[in-house]
Amino acid sequence: MSTADLPPVLAIAEKAHPAFPEDAEVFAERLRLYAAGCLVFHAGETIGGYVVSHPWRAMDPPALNSRLGMLPGDPETYYIHDIALLPELRGSGTAALAVALVRARASKEKLATVSLVAVNDSVDFWMRHGFRKITFDEIIDAPLARKLRGYSNAAAFMIRQL
């Protein structure tokens, strides 16, 4: 992903996640902080999907539409901020490729887990890729519970061990 890719990435984000809007600066900052975790996928001549991911702190997903400031010096997990695909890439294997690329990046960073907040009824997709849902009973950290509710009541924090 490059800065020139941000307008189509933002357009895809608006289509894929209309209930979870994020400012352009959130995407631009993630790209500046960790370009290796920002990827685009093409559908013909145009961008049809993307991944935004980065090293982060365990059990502490960034709040929706928030800037990070900086990445932690001692990350504990590899965080998937977002994977979104337009319909023309769904069913093409691109989603599985995106997950594999994220796992490879996490391994390269020598991180033991990959984590994310699942939205839009995507829990089953993530479970098929080896993630497990952290239930509210397991979440003893009130700030984490508040962050999840900031996404939606149906949001799920998920982790995959590598």
Secondary structure, DSSP 8 states (H G I E B T S, - for coil): --GGGHHHHHHHHHHH-TTS---HHHHHHHHHH-GGGEEEEEETTEEEEEEEEEEE-TT----TT---SS--SS--EEEEEEEEE-GGGTTTTHHHHHHHHHHHHHHHTT-SEEEEEE-TT-HHHHHHTT-EEE-TTT---HHHHHHHHHH-TT-EEEEEE-
